[in-house]
Amino acid sequence: MRRRAIWMVAAILLAALPAYATNPPAVQWTKTFAGWGGASGHCVQQTSDGGYIVVGTTGSNDSTTGYAVLLVKLYASGDTQWVRTFKAAGGMSGSSVAQTADGGYVIAGGAADAGGSHWNPFLLKTNASGTEVWRSCLVNGFSASAHSVVSLADTAYTVVAERFLGDSAVILWQTNSSGNVRWSHAYSVFYDLEDRDEELSLRRTSDGGYIIGTRTLLKVDSLGVQQQLKIFGSLMNANSVIQTSDGGYAATGAMLEYSSIYLLKTNANRDCVWMRTYMPSEASRAHWIEQTSDGGYIIAGTTRPSYEEGDKVTLVRTSSNGTLMWTDTLSGGLLGYCVRQTADGGYVVTGVGDENLFVTKLATETRKRK
């Protein structure tokens, strides 16, 4: 009886252990968009109707404009619902998109003057059909481009931009619902301008403030006042930072020399708790991280197994403590810029593949115990 009781307890404990996926989920569909002279996807989000919105940059059919923003709306099946482009005098690039409470969309990026030598961050608001409602040029006196936007329930928008200066300052704006600036702050963040593959991520935190990823973890309050700046010497950059369910933070990007993708976990004070590395190659870097519904992480990035093979879109899936569950390289993809977990437990990814914007939907994970 005692032995049977022990086995029963063991069985209960085993059943309580998390199940781990051993293989990456299957690709359900992939869609590509060539735009004019090539296109790239930078941000994807599942929309309230179960479909997807994707923003990126394309060439332009106007000889006076170098680039244009490409906004693509897909049905849940991956079929195209509509495609929109937006232009500025000297070019326009799209970096981030968020669905707003009225069913429309807000886009952040950079818009150039007629000569193409000076860039200003912008916000552009559309309705649910992708028709432009307004655009706001966030003039700062220095050439800059916006990287990420957060929508605050249609009452305000917050956007982060990189200023192209020797000190590589980061600028944060908050606007009202019409794009008029409420406040702005600049933060001095130093890193090597000659050799970097950096983006800026902006996420809301549970206290109403924001966490910004550069080479650092930059925490600011709800009014943009700097609270803390954490620098980690072994990291080339922190392209994407999120607050985690335990109140801490997780960051990803590239190690020095782009030797591997990393996952850094911190406590609430941004002190390192642990760090893991994955996919060592000639040039590995990550661009996006999300926490998954089971408390683990999904990372989108790029690896280069060899210079002869070139870049490949890479996904890294881990458990909550950073243990590797699976990796996947997507066929035909070159750069993986964004991944999101979808409502069905699968994933949607966007980036660049063969000079086209691609969107790939992965099925729900199949779980197997180790």
C-alpha positions in Angstrom: 0.0 0.0 0.0 2.8 2.4 0.9 4.5 1.7 -2.5 1.2 2.3 -4.3 0.7 5.6 -2.4 4.2 6.7 -3.4 3.5 5.9 -7.1 0.2 7.8 -6.9 1.9 10.9 -5.5 4.6 10.6 -8.1 1.9 10.4 -10.8 0.2 13.5 -9.5 3.4 15.4 -9.4 4.3 14.3 -12.9 0.9 15.5 -14.2 1.6 18.9 -12.6 4.9 19.4 -14.5 4.8 21.6 -17.5 4.6 20.0 -20.9 7.3 21.1 -23.4 7.0 21.4 -27.1 9.8 19.4 -28.8 9.1 20.4 -32.4 8.2 23.8 -33.9 4.6 24.2 -35.0 3.7 23.7 -38.6 3.4 26.6 -41.1 -0.3 27.2 -41.9 0.3 29.9 -44.5 2.7 32.5 -45.8 1.8 35.6 -47.7 4.2 38.0 -49.4 3.9 41.5 -50.7 6.4 43.0 -53.2 5.2 46.6 -53.0 7.1 48.8 -55.5 10.7 47.6 -55.8 10.7 45.4 -52.7 9.1 45.7 -49.2 9.9 44.8 -45.6 7.6 44.0 -42.7 8.4 45.5 -39.3 5.4 45.0 -37.0 2.4 42.7 -37.0 -0.6 42.6 -34.6 -3.7 40.4 -34.5 -6.7 42.6 -34.8 -10.0 42.4 -32.9 -11.7 40.6 -35.8 -9.2 37.8 -35.7 -7.3 39.1 -38.7 -3.9 40.8 -38.9 -2.5 44.3 -39.5 1.1 44.6 -40.8 3.2 47.7 -41.3 6.4 48.1 -43.2 8.2 50.0 -45.9 8.2 49.7 -49.6 9.7 51.5 -52.6 7.5 54.1 -54.2 5.9 54.3 -57.7 6.5 58.1 -57.5 9.9 59.0 -58.8 10.1 61.9 -56.3 9.7 59.7 -53.3 12.3 57.1 -52.2 10.2 55.1 -49.8 6.6 54.7 -48.7 4.8 53.2 -45.7 3.0 49.9 -46.5 0.0 49.0 -44.4 -1.5 45.5 -45.1 -4.8 44.2 -43.5 -5.3 40.4 -43.7 -8.3 38.2 -42.9 -7.7 35.4 -40.3 -7.2 33.1 -43.3 -4.3 35.2 -44.5 -6.2 36.5 -47.5 -5.7 40.1 -48.3 -8.4 42.5 -47.1 -6.8 45.7 -48.2 -3.4 47.3 -48.8 -2.6 51.0 -48.3 0.5 53.2 -48.9 1.4 56.5 -47.4 4.1 58.9 -48.7 6.0 62.0 -47.8 8.0 64.4 -49.9 11.4 62.8 -49.5 10.4 59.3 -48.4 8.5 57.6 -45.5 9.1 54.4 -43.5 6.8 52.5 -41.2 8.1 50.9 -38.1 5.2 50.2 -35.7 1.5 49.8 -35.8 -1.2 49.4 -33.1 -4.9 48.9 -33.3 -6.9 51.7 -31.6 -10.1 51.5 -29.6 -12.2 52.8 -32.5 -11.1 50.0 -34.7 -8.6 52.1 -36.6 -4.8 52.0 -36.6 -1.9 54.3 -35.5 1.4 54.1 -37.3 4.8 55.4 -36.2 7.9 55.8 -38.4 10.1 58.4 -40.1 9.3 61.0 -42.8 12.0 62.8 -44.9 12.0 66.3 -46.3 12.1 66.8 -50.1 15.8 66.4 -50.2 15.7 63.2 -48.2 18.4 64.5 -45.8 16.3 65.3 -42.7 14.0 62.8 -41.1 11.3 63.6 -38.6 9.3 61.0 -36.5 5.6 60.9 -37.3 2.4 59.4 -36.1 -0.3 58.6 -38.7 -3.9 57.7 -37.7 -6.2 55.7 -40.0 -9.8 54.5 -39.7 -10.7 50.8 -39.8 -10.5 50.8 -43.6 -6.9 52.1 -43.6 -7.9 55.6 -44.8 -5.7 58.3 -43.4 -7.5 60.5 -40.7 -4.5 62.6 -39.7 -0.7 62.6 -39.5 1.5 64.4 -37.0 5.1 65.4 -37.6 7.0 65.3 -34.3 9.5 68.0 -35.1 12.5 68.1 -32.9 15.1 70.1 -34.7 17.3 67.1 -35.3 17.0 64.2 -37.8 15.2 61.3 -36.2 12.9 58.4 -36.8 10.2 56.8 -34.7 10.5 53.1 -33.9 7.6 52.1 -31.7 4.1 53.4 -30.6 1.7 52.6 -27.8 -2.0 53.4 -28.0 -3.6 54.5 -24.7 -7.2 53.6 -25.3 -7.6 56.3 -28.0 -7.1 59.1 -25.5 -3.3 59.4 -26.2 -0.4 57.9 -28.1 3.2 57.5 -26.9 6.0 57.1 -29.4 9.8 56.6 -29.0 12.4 57.8 -31.5 16.1 57.7 -32.1 17.9 61.0 -32.8 20.8 60.6 -35.2 23.5 62.3 -33.2 26.8 61.3 -31.7 25.2 60.8 -28.3 22.3 58.9 -30.0 19.7 60.4 -27.8 16.3 58.7 -27.3 13.2 60.9 -27.4 9.8 60.0 -26.0 6.7 61.9 -27.0 3.1 61.7 -25.8 0.3 63.2 -27.9 -3.4 63.6 -27.5 -5.9 61.7 -29.6 -5.4 64.1 -32.5 -1.6 63.8 -32.5 -0.8 67.1 -30.8 2.2 66.8 -28.4 1.4 66.8 -24.7 5.0 66.4 -23.5 8.4 65.1 -24.7 11.6 64.0 -23.1 15.1 63.2 -24.4 17.5 60.7 -22.8 21.2 60.3 -23.5 22.0 56.7 -24.4 25.5 56.0 -25.6 26.6 53.2 -27.8 28.8 52.6 -30.9 27.3 54.4 -33.9 29.7 52.7 -36.3 28.6 49.1 -35.7 25.1 48.5 -34.5 21.9 46.8 -35.5 19.6 48.6 -33.0 16.0 49.3 -32.8 13.9 50.9 -30.0 11.1 49.1 -28.3 8.5 50.8 -26.2 6.1 48.9 -23.9 3.7 50.0 -21.2 4.4 48.9 -17.6 2.0 48.0 -14.8 2.7 51.3 -13.0 1.5 53.3 -16.0 5.1 54.1 -17.1 7.2 52.6 -19.9 10.2 50.4 -20.5 12.4 51.3 -23.4 15.0 49.1 -25.0 18.1 50.4 -26.6 21.5 49.0 -25.5 20.1 49.7 -22.1 16.9 49.1 -20.2 15.5 52.6 -19.7 12.5 52.9 -17.3 10.4 56.1 -17.2 7.2 57.0 -15.4 3.9 57.9 -16.9 5.0 61.4 -17.7 8.3 60.3 -19.3 10.5 61.2 -16.3 13.5 59.0 -16.2 13.6 56.6 -13.3 16.4 54.2 -14.1 19.0 53.4 -16.8 20.5 49.9 -16.7 23.5 49.0 -18.9 24.7 45.5 -19.5 28.3 45.4 -20.8 28.1 42.1 -22.6 25.2 43.1 -24.7 25.3 44.8 -28.1 21.7 46.0 -27.8 18.4 45.4 -26.2 16.2 45.5 -29.3 13.0 44.4 -27.5 12.1 44.6 -23.8 8.9 43.6 -22.1 7.6 43.6 -18.5 6.9 40.0 -17.5 4.0 38.5 -15.5 6.1 38.4 -12.3 6.8 42.2 -12.4 10.3 41.8 -13.8 11.5 42.3 -17.3 12.8 40.2 -20.2 15.0 41.6 -23.0 16.5 40.2 -26.2 18.8 41.4 -28.9 22.4 40.5 -29.8 25.5 39.8 -27.8 28.8 41.7 -28.5 30.1 40.8 -32.0 26.6 39.4 -32.8 27.7 36.0 -31.6 24.3 34.8 -30.5 20.7 35.7 -29.6 20.2 36.2 -25.9 17.4 36.3 -23.4 17.9 38.4 -20.3 15.6 38.1 -17.3 15.6 40.7 -14.6 13.7 41.4 -11.4 11.5 44.4 -10.9 14.5 46.6 -10.2 16.1 45.6 -13.6 18.8 43.6 -11.9 19.9 40.5 -13.9 18.4 37.2 -12.5 19.6 35.0 -15.4 20.7 35.2 -19.0 20.6 32.5 -21.7 22.1 32.5 -25.2 20.9 30.6 -28.3 21.7 30.1 -32.0 25.4 31.0 -32.1 26.3 31.8 -35.7 28.3 34.2 -37.9 25.8 36.9 -37.2 22.9 36.3 -34.7 20.6 39.0 -33.4 17.0 39.1 -32.1 14.4 41.8 -32.8 11.3 41.0 -30.8 10.2 39.1 -27.7 6.8 38.2 -26.4 5.8 36.4 -23.2 3.6 33.4 -24.1 0.4 32.3 -22.4 2.3 29.6 -20.4 4.8 32.1 -19.0 7.6 31.2 -21.5 8.9 33.4 -24.3 8.9 33.5 -28.1 11.7 35.5 -29.9 12.0 36.6 -33.5 15.4 37.2 -34.9 18.0 36.5 -37.6 20.9 34.1 -37.8 23.6 33.6 -40.4 24.9 30.0 -40.2 27.7 31.0 -42.6 28.4 34.0 -44.9 27.8 31.7 -47.8 24.3 30.8 -46.6 23.2 34.3 -45.8 20.6 35.5 -43.2 17.7 33.4 -42.1 14.5 34.2 -40.1 14.8 32.5 -36.8 12.3 31.8 -34.0 13.4 30.8 -30.5 10.8 29.4 -28.1 11.7 28.9 -24.4 10.2 28.0 -21.1 9.7 30.5 -18.3 13.2 29.9 -17.0 14.8 30.3 -20.4 15.2 26.5 -21.2 15.2 26.0 -25.0 12.0 24.3 -26.2 12.5 24.6 -29.9 14.0 26.8 -32.7 12.9 27.2 -36.3 14.2 28.9 -39.4 11.5 29.9 -41.8 12.0 29.0 -45.4 12.6 31.9 -47.8 12.9 34.4 -44.9 15.9 36.7 -44.4 15.1 39.0 -41.5 12.5 38.3 -38.7 11.4 41.5 -37.2 8.2 40.7 -35.2 6.4 37.7 -33.7 3.2 37.6 -31.8 1.3 34.7 -30.2 -2.2 34.5 -31.7 -5.5 33.8 -30.0 -5.4 30.1 -31.1 -2.0 29.5 -29.4 -0.1 29.8 -32.6 2.2 32.5 -33.9 2.3 35.2 -36.6 5.7 36.5 -37.9 6.7 39.3 -40.2 9.9 40.5 -41.7 11.8 40.4 -45.0 12.1 37.5 -47.4 13.7 37.7 -50.8 13.2 41.5 -50.8 9.4 41.1 -50.1 7.4 41.7 -47.0 6.3 38.3 -45.6 3.7 37.3 -43.1 3.8 33.7 -41.8 1.2 32.0 -39.6 2.3 29.0 -37.4 -0.2 26.5 -36.0 -0.9 25.9 -32.4 2.0 24.2 -30.6 1.9 20.4 -30.1 3.0 19.6 -26.6 5.0 16.5 -25.6 6.6 15.7 -22.3 10.3 15.4 -22.1 
